[in-house]
Amino acid sequence: MDAHFRQLCRGGEKRWKAALRSRTDRDEFFVVNLYDREPGPVFQGLGGAATEAAAHVFFSMPKDKREELLSCYFGGGADYRFLRVSIDSCDFSLGHYEAMSDPEDTGFRSFSLARDEKEIIPFIKLAEKKAGRPLPLLLSPWSPPAFMKTTGERNHGGSLKPEFRDMWAEYICRYIEGYQAHGLTVRFVTVQNEPNATQIWDSCRYTAEEERQFVRDHLAPALRRHGLDTGIYIWDHNKERLYERAVDVLAPDTRDLVEGVAFHFYTGDHFEALDLVSRHFPEKTLMFTEGCMEFNREDVGADPWQHALRYAHEYIGDIAHGAAILLDWNLYLDQQGGPNHVQNFCSAPVMCNVNTKEITVNPSQRAIALISGAAVPGSVRIAGSAWHPDIETAAFALEKGGASMVLLNRGPLELPVRAVWKGQVAECKLAPESVTSLIIEGGENP
């Protein structure tokens, strides 16, 4: 059997192949283990957000550049399998918009996806063509229409008025059906993006009890009435409150109605919270639904390579602790980190200067692409362990036999590694501040 390595570091990228050898007594130092008898969830794949900003930047580029942009994520590149789309406007939109704004229109006669049909849906169709497969969608609302809210506006939080809960659930179903009418697949929906945040952009707050009631009495029944097989995901916010929210919402009367729990990474690692959810709700899928490098965060910094290491740390940690789907935020942004209608700019793995028409593929995109080569959809996450505190790992038993692993060396020193799988050893050296993938060919998995 052979081991295939791919390593990304500040100096660039290299690939090599090495033959596996049998493990000996001396292989007790520098060991990284792949535990083939400790299976976890089936890994489903990576993805990102087709925001209006991303779609607009894409169509602002010349046609010959668009092919390069698609290649970064689809039909190769990072090999994205899913896309996230906002229900109505979010901060990364060109401005506020709603599919319907008339509180008297209980028949939804004025309901229209014209804004999505302008650039978002055409982009998704091009992405699916490039990928050569359907790209199941996650729809997430940032805010109900302004007339449904206690504040009467899309921005600055507020909450959904109780008298509009049924209408809002129907609205979400109409949105799903509108996308499906275009031949797209809406596979997931979250109740609310960041329900614990009052933002200067589109936002809406839900307590755990409000979210539980909305799922139980309004959203789940509406999806059933419409015959929609769309999985409901709760929370869709940062990990530090993930477990508490799951406990509060996944009560006996809602647990069977919810497919999974969604989370973001802006408040830190909290990987143990994923462990708690997996332990107490093992049937629920954990989905990372948003993360990015924000320009207004002092702890993020401006070094693109550090951004790549931050992505690798997050993805490896999430996978190792139970996440089955990982979705980045904007696919593309312009040279300012937008467009964003409240100037909440950030970085994206791929940036475009819409004036000079230049494309910048950041190291974060290359790190995500490297991870996608080892985190193969359909593989089973298995446990791993490493000899050094600077080494972080996520390992998989591949569907067709063999195994794979992603290794992050966060430290300043080159570190030797002896990767052990089923009594076989593959040796390599991890460059300082590097991300490495290991693919072990052949063999049958349990």
Secondary structure, 3 states (H helix, E strand, C coil): CEEEEEEEECCEEEEEEEECEECCCCCCCCEEEEEEEEEEEECCEEEEECCHHHHHHHHHCCHHHHHHHHHCCCCCCCCCCEEEEEECCCCCCCCCCCCCCCCCCCCCCCCCCHHHHHCHHHHHHHHHHHHCCCCCEEEEECCCCHHHECCCCCECCCCECHHHHHHHHHHHHHHHHHHHCCCCCEEEEECCCCCCCCCCCECCCCCHHHHHHHHHHHHHHHHHHCCCCCEEEEEEEEHHHHHHHHHHHCCCCCHHHCCEEEEECCCCCCHHHHHHHHHHCCCCEEEEEECCCECCCCCCCCCHHHHHHHHHHHHHHHHHCCEEEEEEEECEEECCCCCCCCCCCECCCEEEECCCCEEEECHHHHHHHHHHHHCCCCCEEEEEEECCCCEEEEEEECCCCCEEEEEEECCCCCEEEEEEECCEEEEEEECCCEEEEEEECCCCCC
